[in-house]
Amino acid sequence: MPAPDLSALSALHLPVEPGLLALRLGSGPSRQGLFDGAWWPHSRDVHAELPGLIAVLSEHVGSVDRIGLDADAWDGLGEPLVAGGRLVQVDWFPLGDDTVLVGCGAFGDLALLAIPPGSSVDEAHASLTMATHIGSTENGQRILVATGIAQPAWHDGPSGVNGTDGT
């Protein structure tokens, strides 16, 4: 199967308007880097967010057969998911890494960084760009920290003093 043209999905134009799907995929068929793309959902509700993602991906890479999610980051796991009139298998794991794995039939698997819904437009845009940068080996947590969305793993609270109360 020839590589699909993903150029229509690779550009995010600011501002992002409510109700639009914010998705960026790497533009080349080389698939170099840790992530194949990044996605900025509006909420953590599986049934509200995944059907739109599945519909867009299905148009460009073929049938989406399976989705793998971080169990700690999503609501509505364990309930059947129907998208485009088809039942889609949703697997969940306690990974804590904001990764969405998408099984796209003949195209293969895609690894997407899921950007937290409460992120600002600037933070999300920076994360979408970093995740799809060719050759990027940064994991999701490092991308989210670098763009100001997440705190470093050593940050234990509002004091910001390595697990102490700051006194």
Buried (B, 14 or more C-beta within 10 A) or exposed (E): EEEBEBEEBBEBEEEBEEEEBBBBBBBEEEBEBBBBBBBBBBEBEBBEBBBBBBEBBBEBBBBBBBBBBBBBBBEBBEEEBEBEEEEBEBEBEEBEBBBBBBBBBEBEEBBBBBBBBEBEEEBBBBBBBBBBBEEBEBBBBBBBBBBEBBBEEEBBEEEEEEEEEEE
